[in-house]
Amino acid sequence: MNKEEFKFSHSPVLLYECIEGLNIRKGGTYVDGTAGGGGHSYAIAERLTDGKLIAIDRDSSAIRAAGARLAPFGERVSLARNNFCEIRAVCESFGVDRIDGVLLDLGVSSHQLDTPERGFSYMADAELDMRMDTRGGLTAYDVVNTYEESELRRILFEYGEEKCAPRIASAIIHARERAPIKTTGELVDIIKSAMPASVKNGGHHPAKRSFQAIRIEVNGELDVIEPAIRSAVSILAPGGRIAIITFHSLEDRIVKKTFADLSSGCVCPRDFPVCVCGRKPQIKLISKKPILPSERELEENPRARSAKLRVAEKI
């Protein structure tokens, strides 16, 4: 196992629950939209005989690691470096127009957090980056150094649910007036300086929520969830399953709301004598409440603590 594969060898979250939720058929076609190091993908692929797995990730390091890990399955597995919101186009590029299951594991991967130079972690000093796809586009440096105070405040509050958002945004503006903020370490110090002692000495690292907010903005994480779900459901075969793991309330809220909309039927006013909208439910919920990690998994992998799994089936 090379260094890159080792970094990606973390235990996949809710693995047993995901595999059970997908209800895998040996000859089915499945998509792992967030392949990471290939942990979930491997578990899917080893349950296939004449089936197919398409593993997608926008992180080039993830694709390389997943490719190495999934190599034993040969042509049973296809890899694509894309955003999971492009799932339909990716499937079509492989000649696939119907799938039997799709898995999405949202949020930042352990590898990205544990690779300091990627700039995701508030625990190590590195250049402000936070891009999941390093081919270009917005970086954390751009957000921190070019966004107006009002926009920074909005992002920190909405995406990080950070109560000290106004103070932190103001501190960032004042700091960058002296010199650009270049590293995660500098940003952590600025965030800490803006927070009252009562908050700074709480249970979580003082920069946790702010880093989450900036990362979400950089990668447009929340914007792609609903369209990705709708796209995936549109190519699911009847009886096919969609399983989604979220790690914070913002993600879970979108998944829950989208599942609820896709599982609802007629939307005509109640006083209409007959339905005129013709709307039919597209999916049914396998579990109305999210599936949570077991106590054993939490002991072995503390990062799974906030994970929630929701599963639905195409009608």
Disulfide bonds with the S-S distance in Angstrom:
none
